[in-house]
Amino acid sequence: MLLLVVVRSFTLFQQRGSHTLLYDARIEYKNRTLVFVHVGKTGGETIKWRLRVICDHRASKRKKARCLRMFHGIESALSRSTIGYVHCDKIRPKKSIQLATTFLFSIRDPLDRVFSWYQYMHPRNCLLNQPSAACNLKKDSNPWGLQFYRDCFPTVNDLVNSISHGSHPRKRRLDLTSKNDTTEKCTQLAIETLQGRGPKGPTNHLHFNYLHLANQTISQFPNKEIMVVRKEFLWDDLKSVEGFLGGNTLYDFEREGPVVTHGSEKFPYQAVLNQSLVHIGAPSLCCVLYEEIQSYSQILTRAVNLDDDQKQQSLRHIFSRCGASSLADLIENCANITSQFPRNTFQTIIDATTEVDFFSISAPDQQY
């Protein structure tokens, strides 16, 4: 079965000539209204507990009352200005994305987001007396979970190794006719899943990715302003957003609500990549996640609450992990990397005729 991974040049944002149309950042703070776009595995649950609008959409009266008690003191400008919430396929209230001036994205290094999802869903991380998605996968009734975690990728190193070398997972193998068939089936499963084409439910965090959520929001309203909160700098970025909204940049977000970890600090299995795979495996993974990295980069570059140094810091970090200096460089690298995969398993198509114009502010080939 032929698996096509299409690596192409595209942009999330409306173009005027060769430059992306930017929203006028000089909106008066009192006129800004936000929709929080919660990308999975980016710290969004922690941010949610600091937004009053979320309380109105809690599942029960008890949960709503508990949520509202969090806002008995001075409410942040961020909370007062947020009028809606987007997560997976939910938009609450429905018309909020039309009415808001600004989309506030929670974001994270795309590789770390994948590793966090893998760890969160791993059946070994089903904790006693704590129902979770991992516990659902642990049940033998879930065929996808059995194939993905037991037969193909019992560790994150098996997952990355399958992509980087097309090598056979080190433990169990599917009941197929040959080892080569098994290798290709597992590699194909990895690529489909990581690109958001896995089954609904266990792979929702990967299906509703940067590109999907940008298509729900930015692509429909390309002139709206964008702000971001990076998980790696969560408290600092929340304070920078607060300042943009005319609030106190010293606002104590850390103490305002719980920090949601889903119990990850207690997980028996921690998804840590072997050092030997860092330089070999990560660049291959970046090729699979190319569109995600491009979407992440464009959202980050459009953020009005970050200065150029902050943007470049995050861009340099992801590109260095990919063994590249820019998105254009990543395209070239991926052509070489994917040519080493087993025949008919991973074919990369690069549209060399399309002009590469990824960033809305920096030049296409700018080095980070």
Contacts in CASP RR format, 6 or more apart in sequence:
PFRMAT RR
TARGET T0000
AUTHOR 0000-0000-0000
METHOD contacts of the structure
MODEL  1
MLLLVVVRSFTLFQQRGSHTLLYDARIEYKNRTLVFVHVGKTGGETIKWR
LRVICDHRASKRKKARCLRMFHGIESALSRSTIGYVHCDKIRPKKSIQLA
TTFLFSIRDPLDRVFSWYQYMHPRNCLLNQPSAACNLKKDSNPWGLQFYR
DCFPTVNDLVNSISHGSHPRKRRLDLTSKNDTTEKCTQLAIETLQGRGPK
GPTNHLHFNYLHLANQTISQFPNKEIMVVRKEFLWDDLKSVEGFLGGNTL
YDFEREGPVVTHGSEKFPYQAVLNQSLVHIGAPSLCCVLYEEIQSYSQIL
TRAVNLDDDQKQQSLRHIFSRCGASSLADLIENCANITSQFPRNTFQTII
DATTEVDFFSISAPDQQY
1 188 0 8 1.000
1 344 0 8 1.000
2 344 0 8 1.000
2 347 0 8 1.000
3 188 0 8 1.000
3 191 0 8 1.000
3 192 0 8 1.000
3 345 0 8 1.000
3 346 0 8 1.000
3 347 0 8 1.000
4 347 0 8 1.000
4 349 0 8 1.000
5 191 0 8 1.000
5 195 0 8 1.000
5 287 0 8 1.000
5 288 0 8 1.000
5 290 0 8 1.000
5 338 0 8 1.000
5 346 0 8 1.000
5 347 0 8 1.000
5 348 0 8 1.000
5 349 0 8 1.000
6 348 0 8 1.000
6 349 0 8 1.000
7 287 0 8 1.000
7 290 0 8 1.000
7 291 0 8 1.000
7 331 0 8 1.000
7 334 0 8 1.000
7 348 0 8 1.000
7 349 0 8 1.000
7 350 0 8 1.000
8 349 0 8 1.000
8 350 0 8 1.000
8 351 0 8 1.000
8 354 0 8 1.000
9 331 0 8 1.000
9 351 0 8 1.000
9 354 0 8 1.000
9 355 0 8 1.000
9 356 0 8 1.000
9 357 0 8 1.000
9 358 0 8 1.000
10 291 0 8 1.000
10 294 0 8 1.000
10 354 0 8 1.000
11 20 0 8 1.000
11 298 0 8 1.000
11 357 0 8 1.000
11 358 0 8 1.000
12 211 0 8 1.000
12 214 0 8 1.000
12 215 0 8 1.000
12 218 0 8 1.000
12 219 0 8 1.000
12 295 0 8 1.000
12 298 0 8 1.000
12 299 0 8 1.000
13 20 0 8 1.000
13 21 0 8 1.000
13 218 0 8 1.000
13 219 0 8 1.000
13 222 0 8 1.000
13 298 0 8 1.000
13 302 0 8 1.000
13 360 0 8 1.000
14 20 0 8 1.000
14 21 0 8 1.000
14 222 0 8 1.000
14 223 0 8 1.000
15 21 0 8 1.000
15 357 0 8 1.000
18 355 0 8 1.000
18 357 0 8 1.000
19 360 0 8 1.000
20 302 0 8 1.000
20 357 0 8 1.000
20 359 0 8 1.000
20 360 0 8 1.000
21 222 0 8 1.000
21 223 0 8 1.000
22 302 0 8 1.000
22 360 0 8 1.000
22 361 0 8 1.000
23 223 0 8 1.000
23 224 0 8 1.000
23 225 0 8 1.000
23 226 0 8 1.000
23 304 0 8 1.000
24 225 0 8 1.000
25 225 0 8 1.000
25 304 0 8 1.000
27 101 0 8 1.000
27 102 0 8 1.000
27 225 0 8 1.000
29 77 0 8 1.000
29 243 0 8 1.000
29 244 0 8 1.000
29 245 0 8 1.000
29 246 0 8 1.000
29 247 0 8 1.000
30 246 0 8 1.000
31 101 0 8 1.000
32 81 0 8 1.000
32 101 0 8 1.000
32 102 0 8 1.000
32 225 0 8 1.000
32 244 0 8 1.000
32 245 0 8 1.000
33 81 0 8 1.000
33 82 0 8 1.000
33 83 0 8 1.000
33 99 0 8 1.000
33 100 0 8 1.000
33 101 0 8 1.000
33 102 0 8 1.000
34 78 0 8 1.000
34 81 0 8 1.000
34 82 0 8 1.000
34 83 0 8 1.000
34 84 0 8 1.000
34 100 0 8 1.000
34 101 0 8 1.000
34 102 0 8 1.000
34 103 0 8 1.000
34 104 0 8 1.000
34 227 0 8 1.000
34 245 0 8 1.000
35 82 0 8 1.000
35 83 0 8 1.000
35 84 0 8 1.000
35 85 0 8 1.000
35 86 0 8 1.000
35 96 0 8 1.000
35 97 0 8 1.000
35 100 0 8 1.000
35 102 0 8 1.000
35 103 0 8 1.000
35 104 0 8 1.000
35 217 0 8 1.000
36 47 0 8 1.000
36 48 0 8 1.000
36 51 0 8 1.000
36 53 0 8 1.000
36 82 0 8 1.000
36 84 0 8 1.000
36 85 0 8 1.000
36 86 0 8 1.000
36 104 0 8 1.000
36 106 0 8 1.000
37 86 0 8 1.000
37 87 0 8 1.000
37 103 0 8 1.000
37 104 0 8 1.000
37 105 0 8 1.000
37 106 0 8 1.000
37 213 0 8 1.000
37 217 0 8 1.000
38 44 0 8 1.000
38 45 0 8 1.000
38 47 0 8 1.000
38 48 0 8 1.000
38 85 0 8 1.000
38 86 0 8 1.000
38 87 0 8 1.000
38 106 0 8 1.000
39 105 0 8 1.000
39 106 0 8 1.000
39 107 0 8 1.000
39 108 0 8 1.000
39 113 0 8 1.000
39 208 0 8 1.000
39 209 0 8 1.000
39 210 0 8 1.000
39 213 0 8 1.000
40 87 0 8 1.000
40 88 0 8 1.000
40 106 0 8 1.000
40 113 0 8 1.000
40 117 0 8 1.000
40 205 0 8 1.000
40 208 0 8 1.000
41 108 0 8 1.000
41 113 0 8 1.000
41 116 0 8 1.000
41 117 0 8 1.000
41 120 0 8 1.000
41 205 0 8 1.000
42 106 0 8 1.000
42 107 0 8 1.000
42 108 0 8 1.000
42 113 0 8 1.000
42 231 0 8 1.000
43 106 0 8 1.000
43 108 0 8 1.000
43 231 0 8 1.000
43 234 0 8 1.000
43 260 0 8 1.000
44 106 0 8 1.000
44 260 0 8 1.000
45 260 0 8 1.000
45 262 0 8 1.000
46 234 0 8 1.000
46 258 0 8 1.000
46 259 0 8 1.000
46 260 0 8 1.000
47 106 0 8 1.000
47 229 0 8 1.000
47 234 0 8 1.000
47 238 0 8 1.000
48 54 0 8 1.000
48 85 0 8 1.000
48 260 0 8 1.000
49 67 0 8 1.000
49 70 0 8 1.000
49 256 0 8 1.000
49 257 0 8 1.000
49 258 0 8 1.000
49 260 0 8 1.000
50 70 0 8 1.000
50 76 0 8 1.000
50 78 0 8 1.000
50 79 0 8 1.000
50 238 0 8 1.000
50 253 0 8 1.000
50 256 0 8 1.000
50 257 0 8 1.000
51 78 0 8 1.000
51 79 0 8 1.000
51 82 0 8 1.000
51 85 0 8 1.000
52 68 0 8 1.000
52 71 0 8 1.000
52 75 0 8 1.000
52 79 0 8 1.000
52 80 0 8 1.000
52 82 0 8 1.000
53 79 0 8 1.000
53 82 0 8 1.000
53 83 0 8 1.000
53 84 0 8 1.000
53 85 0 8 1.000
54 67 0 8 1.000
54 85 0 8 1.000
55 64 0 8 1.000
55 67 0 8 1.000
55 68 0 8 1.000
55 70 0 8 1.000
55 71 0 8 1.000
56 64 0 8 1.000
56 92 0 8 1.000
57 85 0 8 1.000
57 92 0 8 1.000
58 64 0 8 1.000
58 66 0 8 1.000
58 67 0 8 1.000
70 256 0 8 1.000
70 257 0 8 1.000
71 79 0 8 1.000
76 242 0 8 1.000
76 247 0 8 1.000
76 251 0 8 1.000
76 253 0 8 1.000
76 256 0 8 1.000
77 242 0 8 1.000
77 243 0 8 1.000
77 245 0 8 1.000
77 246 0 8 1.000
77 247 0 8 1.000
77 248 0 8 1.000
77 251 0 8 1.000
78 238 0 8 1.000
78 241 0 8 1.000
78 242 0 8 1.000
78 245 0 8 1.000
80 245 0 8 1.000
81 245 0 8 1.000
82 104 0 8 1.000
83 93 0 8 1.000
83 96 0 8 1.000
83 99 0 8 1.000
83 100 0 8 1.000
84 91 0 8 1.000
84 92 0 8 1.000
84 93 0 8 1.000
84 96 0 8 1.000
84 97 0 8 1.000
84 100 0 8 1.000
85 91 0 8 1.000
85 92 0 8 1.000
85 96 0 8 1.000
86 92 0 8 1.000
86 97 0 8 1.000
86 213 0 8 1.000
86 216 0 8 1.000
86 217 0 8 1.000
87 208 0 8 1.000
88 204 0 8 1.000
88 208 0 8 1.000
89 208 0 8 1.000
91 97 0 8 1.000
91 216 0 8 1.000
97 103 0 8 1.000
97 216 0 8 1.000
97 217 0 8 1.000
97 220 0 8 1.000
97 221 0 8 1.000
98 221 0 8 1.000
100 224 0 8 1.000
101 224 0 8 1.000
101 225 0 8 1.000
102 224 0 8 1.000
102 225 0 8 1.000
102 226 0 8 1.000
102 227 0 8 1.000
103 217 0 8 1.000
103 218 0 8 1.000
103 221 0 8 1.000
103 224 0 8 1.000
103 225 0 8 1.000
103 226 0 8 1.000
103 227 0 8 1.000
104 226 0 8 1.000
104 227 0 8 1.000
104 228 0 8 1.000
104 229 0 8 1.000
104 241 0 8 1.000
105 213 0 8 1.000
105 226 0 8 1.000
105 227 0 8 1.000
105 228 0 8 1.000
105 229 0 8 1.000
105 299 0 8 1.000
105 303 0 8 1.000
106 228 0 8 1.000
106 229 0 8 1.000
106 231 0 8 1.000
107 210 0 8 1.000
107 228 0 8 1.000
107 229 0 8 1.000
107 230 0 8 1.000
107 231 0 8 1.000
107 296 0 8 1.000
107 299 0 8 1.000
107 300 0 8 1.000
108 116 0 8 1.000
108 230 0 8 1.000
108 231 0 8 1.000
108 232 0 8 1.000
109 232 0 8 1.000
109 314 0 8 1.000
109 317 0 8 1.000
109 318 0 8 1.000
109 321 0 8 1.000
110 210 0 8 1.000
110 289 0 8 1.000
110 292 0 8 1.000
110 293 0 8 1.000
110 296 0 8 1.000
110 318 0 8 1.000
111 282 0 8 1.000
111 285 0 8 1.000
111 286 0 8 1.000
111 289 0 8 1.000
111 318 0 8 1.000
111 321 0 8 1.000
112 231 0 8 1.000
113 205 0 8 1.000
114 194 0 8 1.000
114 206 0 8 1.000
114 285 0 8 1.000
114 289 0 8 1.000
115 156 0 8 1.000
115 271 0 8 1.000
115 273 0 8 1.000
116 264 0 8 1.000
116 271 0 8 1.000
117 205 0 8 1.000
117 206 0 8 1.000
118 153 0 8 1.000
118 156 0 8 1.000
118 159 0 8 1.000
118 271 0 8 1.000
119 125 0 8 1.000
119 156 0 8 1.000
119 264 0 8 1.000
119 267 0 8 1.000
119 269 0 8 1.000
119 270 0 8 1.000
119 271 0 8 1.000
120 133 0 8 1.000
120 134 0 8 1.000
120 205 0 8 1.000
120 262 0 8 1.000
120 264 0 8 1.000
121 133 0 8 1.000
121 134 0 8 1.000
121 137 0 8 1.000
121 149 0 8 1.000
121 202 0 8 1.000
122 134 0 8 1.000
122 137 0 8 1.000
122 149 0 8 1.000
122 267 0 8 1.000
122 269 0 8 1.000
122 271 0 8 1.000
123 134 0 8 1.000
123 135 0 8 1.000
123 137 0 8 1.000
123 138 0 8 1.000
123 145 0 8 1.000
123 149 0 8 1.000
123 150 0 8 1.000
124 134 0 8 1.000
124 267 0 8 1.000
124 268 0 8 1.000
124 269 0 8 1.000
125 132 0 8 1.000
125 134 0 8 1.000
125 264 0 8 1.000
125 267 0 8 1.000
125 268 0 8 1.000
125 269 0 8 1.000
126 132 0 8 1.000
126 134 0 8 1.000
126 135 0 8 1.000
126 137 0 8 1.000
126 138 0 8 1.000
127 134 0 8 1.000
127 135 0 8 1.000
127 263 0 8 1.000
127 266 0 8 1.000
127 267 0 8 1.000
130 263 0 8 1.000
132 262 0 8 1.000
133 201 0 8 1.000
133 202 0 8 1.000
136 142 0 8 1.000
136 202 0 8 1.000
137 145 0 8 1.000
137 149 0 8 1.000
137 202 0 8 1.000
140 146 0 8 1.000
142 202 0 8 1.000
144 198 0 8 1.000
144 199 0 8 1.000
144 202 0 8 1.000
145 202 0 8 1.000
147 174 0 8 1.000
147 189 0 8 1.000
148 189 0 8 1.000
148 193 0 8 1.000
148 202 0 8 1.000
150 172 0 8 1.000
151 169 0 8 1.000
151 172 0 8 1.000
151 173 0 8 1.000
151 174 0 8 1.000
151 186 0 8 1.000
152 158 0 8 1.000
152 159 0 8 1.000
152 162 0 8 1.000
152 169 0 8 1.000
152 174 0 8 1.000
152 185 0 8 1.000
152 186 0 8 1.000
152 189 0 8 1.000
152 190 0 8 1.000
153 159 0 8 1.000
153 162 0 8 1.000
153 169 0 8 1.000
153 186 0 8 1.000
153 190 0 8 1.000
154 169 0 8 1.000
154 171 0 8 1.000
154 172 0 8 1.000
155 269 0 8 1.000
155 271 0 8 1.000
156 271 0 8 1.000
156 272 0 8 1.000
156 273 0 8 1.000
157 273 0 8 1.000
157 274 0 8 1.000
157 277 0 8 1.000
158 169 0 8 1.000
158 170 0 8 1.000
158 171 0 8 1.000
159 190 0 8 1.000
160 273 0 8 1.000
160 277 0 8 1.000
160 281 0 8 1.000
160 282 0 8 1.000
160 284 0 8 1.000
160 285 0 8 1.000
161 167 0 8 1.000
161 169 0 8 1.000
161 170 0 8 1.000
161 277 0 8 1.000
161 281 0 8 1.000
162 169 0 8 1.000
162 183 0 8 1.000
162 186 0 8 1.000
162 187 0 8 1.000
162 190 0 8 1.000
163 187 0 8 1.000
163 190 0 8 1.000
163 191 0 8 1.000
163 194 0 8 1.000
163 281 0 8 1.000
163 284 0 8 1.000
163 285 0 8 1.000
163 288 0 8 1.000
164 277 0 8 1.000
164 280 0 8 1.000
164 281 0 8 1.000
164 283 0 8 1.000
164 284 0 8 1.000
164 285 0 8 1.000
165 280 0 8 1.000
166 183 0 8 1.000
166 184 0 8 1.000
166 187 0 8 1.000
166 341 0 8 1.000
166 342 0 8 1.000
166 345 0 8 1.000
167 183 0 8 1.000
168 179 0 8 1.000
168 182 0 8 1.000
168 183 0 8 1.000
168 186 0 8 1.000
169 186 0 8 1.000
173 179 0 8 1.000
173 182 0 8 1.000
174 182 0 8 1.000
174 185 0 8 1.000
174 186 0 8 1.000
176 182 0 8 1.000
176 185 0 8 1.000
180 342 0 8 1.000
183 342 0 8 1.000
184 342 0 8 1.000
184 344 0 8 1.000
184 345 0 8 1.000
187 341 0 8 1.000
187 342 0 8 1.000
187 345 0 8 1.000
187 346 0 8 1.000
188 345 0 8 1.000
190 288 0 8 1.000
191 288 0 8 1.000
191 346 0 8 1.000
192 198 0 8 1.000
193 203 0 8 1.000
193 206 0 8 1.000
194 206 0 8 1.000
194 285 0 8 1.000
194 288 0 8 1.000
194 289 0 8 1.000
195 206 0 8 1.000
195 288 0 8 1.000
195 289 0 8 1.000
195 291 0 8 1.000
195 292 0 8 1.000
196 203 0 8 1.000
196 206 0 8 1.000
196 207 0 8 1.000
196 209 0 8 1.000
197 207 0 8 1.000
198 206 0 8 1.000
198 207 0 8 1.000
200 207 0 8 1.000
209 292 0 8 1.000
209 295 0 8 1.000
210 292 0 8 1.000
210 295 0 8 1.000
210 296 0 8 1.000
210 299 0 8 1.000
211 291 0 8 1.000
211 292 0 8 1.000
211 295 0 8 1.000
214 295 0 8 1.000
214 298 0 8 1.000
214 299 0 8 1.000
217 224 0 8 1.000
218 224 0 8 1.000
218 226 0 8 1.000
218 299 0 8 1.000
218 302 0 8 1.000
225 304 0 8 1.000
226 299 0 8 1.000
226 302 0 8 1.000
226 303 0 8 1.000
226 304 0 8 1.000
227 241 0 8 1.000
227 244 0 8 1.000
227 303 0 8 1.000
227 304 0 8 1.000
227 305 0 8 1.000
228 237 0 8 1.000
228 299 0 8 1.000
228 300 0 8 1.000
228 303 0 8 1.000
228 305 0 8 1.000
228 306 0 8 1.000
229 237 0 8 1.000
229 238 0 8 1.000
229 241 0 8 1.000
230 237 0 8 1.000
230 300 0 8 1.000
230 314 0 8 1.000
232 314 0 8 1.000
233 310 0 8 1.000
235 253 0 8 1.000
235 254 0 8 1.000
237 305 0 8 1.000
237 306 0 8 1.000
238 251 0 8 1.000
238 253 0 8 1.000
239 249 0 8 1.000
239 250 0 8 1.000
239 251 0 8 1.000
239 253 0 8 1.000
240 249 0 8 1.000
240 305 0 8 1.000
240 306 0 8 1.000
241 305 0 8 1.000
242 248 0 8 1.000
242 249 0 8 1.000
242 251 0 8 1.000
242 253 0 8 1.000
243 249 0 8 1.000
244 304 0 8 1.000
244 305 0 8 1.000
273 281 0 8 1.000
273 282 0 8 1.000
282 321 0 8 1.000
282 322 0 8 1.000
282 323 0 8 1.000
283 321 0 8 1.000
283 322 0 8 1.000
283 323 0 8 1.000
283 324 0 8 1.000
283 333 0 8 1.000
283 337 0 8 1.000
284 337 0 8 1.000
284 338 0 8 1.000
286 293 0 8 1.000
286 321 0 8 1.000
286 322 0 8 1.000
286 323 0 8 1.000
286 324 0 8 1.000
286 330 0 8 1.000
286 334 0 8 1.000
287 330 0 8 1.000
287 333 0 8 1.000
287 334 0 8 1.000
287 337 0 8 1.000
287 338 0 8 1.000
287 348 0 8 1.000
290 330 0 8 1.000
290 331 0 8 1.000
290 334 0 8 1.000
293 318 0 8 1.000
293 322 0 8 1.000
293 327 0 8 1.000
293 330 0 8 1.000
294 327 0 8 1.000
294 358 0 8 1.000
296 318 0 8 1.000
297 315 0 8 1.000
297 318 0 8 1.000
297 327 0 8 1.000
297 358 0 8 1.000
297 359 0 8 1.000
298 358 0 8 1.000
298 359 0 8 1.000
298 360 0 8 1.000
300 306 0 8 1.000
300 311 0 8 1.000
300 314 0 8 1.000
300 315 0 8 1.000
301 311 0 8 1.000
301 315 0 8 1.000
301 359 0 8 1.000
301 360 0 8 1.000
301 361 0 8 1.000
301 362 0 8 1.000
302 360 0 8 1.000
302 361 0 8 1.000
303 311 0 8 1.000
308 361 0 8 1.000
312 368 0 8 1.000
315 368 0 8 1.000
316 368 0 8 1.000
319 325 0 8 1.000
319 326 0 8 1.000
319 327 0 8 1.000
319 329 0 8 1.000
319 330 0 8 1.000
319 368 0 8 1.000
322 330 0 8 1.000
322 333 0 8 1.000
323 330 0 8 1.000
323 333 0 8 1.000
324 330 0 8 1.000
324 333 0 8 1.000
325 367 0 8 1.000
325 368 0 8 1.000
326 358 0 8 1.000
326 364 0 8 1.000
326 365 0 8 1.000
326 366 0 8 1.000
326 367 0 8 1.000
326 368 0 8 1.000
327 356 0 8 1.000
327 358 0 8 1.000
327 359 0 8 1.000
327 364 0 8 1.000
328 356 0 8 1.000
328 358 0 8 1.000
328 364 0 8 1.000
328 365 0 8 1.000
329 365 0 8 1.000
331 350 0 8 1.000
331 356 0 8 1.000
334 348 0 8 1.000
334 350 0 8 1.000
335 348 0 8 1.000
335 350 0 8 1.000
338 346 0 8 1.000
338 347 0 8 1.000
338 348 0 8 1.000
339 348 0 8 1.000
355 364 0 8 1.000
356 364 0 8 1.000
356 365 0 8 1.000
357 364 0 8 1.000
358 364 0 8 1.000
359 366 0 8 1.000
END
